[in-house]
Amino acid sequence: MSEPGERSPIVLDTSVAVKFYVPEEGREQARELLSTVESGGARLLAPSTI
């Protein structure tokens, strides 16, 4: 469980990362996630190959 004020970790899948840049189904949701991360509302966890 997260502590108050701690950002929630989200594991990033490659297919979602692609949607940050490629206009395909689900892109709006992926961009919303990116905005949440950029505003400090969450932190991403991803393999180094991403």
matplotlib code that plots the C-alpha trace (Angstrom):
import matplotlib.pyplot as plt

x = [0.0, 1.3, 2.1, 0.1, 1.7, 3.6, 3.1, 1.4, 3.7, 2.4, 4.2, 4.4, 3.8, 5.6, 2.2, 1.1, 4.4, 4.0, 0.6, 2.3, 3.5, 1.5, -2.1, -3.9, -6.8, -6.2, -3.9, -6.0, -5.9, -2.1, -1.7, -3.8, -1.5, 1.5, 0.0, -0.6, 3.0, 4.3, 2.2, 3.6, 0.4, 2.1, 5.5, 6.2, 8.1, 9.4, 12.1, 15.3, 14.5, 11.7]
y = [0.0, 3.5, 6.1, 9.4, 11.6, 8.7, 8.3, 5.1, 2.8, 1.7, -1.0, 0.2, -2.4, -1.8, -1.7, 1.2, 3.0, 2.8, 4.4, 7.6, 8.2, 6.1, 7.1, 3.9, 2.7, 3.4, 6.4, 8.9, 6.7, 6.3, 10.0, 10.6, 8.2, 10.1, 13.3, 11.8, 10.7, 14.1, 15.9, 13.7, 11.7, 8.3, 6.8, 4.4, 1.1, -0.4, -2.8, -1.0, -2.2, 0.2]
z = [0.0, -0.8, 1.8, 1.7, -1.0, -2.6, -6.3, -7.4, -9.5, -12.8, -14.9, -18.5, -21.2, -24.6, -26.4, -24.3, -24.8, -28.5, -28.2, -26.8, -30.4, -32.8, -33.6, -32.9, -30.8, -27.1, -27.8, -25.8, -22.7, -23.1, -23.5, -20.3, -18.5, -19.7, -18.5, -15.1, -14.9, -16.1, -13.5, -10.7, -10.1, -10.8, -11.6, -14.4, -14.0, -17.2, -18.4, -19.7, -23.2, -23.5]

ax = plt.figure().add_subplot(projection="3d")
ax.plot(x, y, z, "-o")
ax.set_aspect("equal")
plt.show()
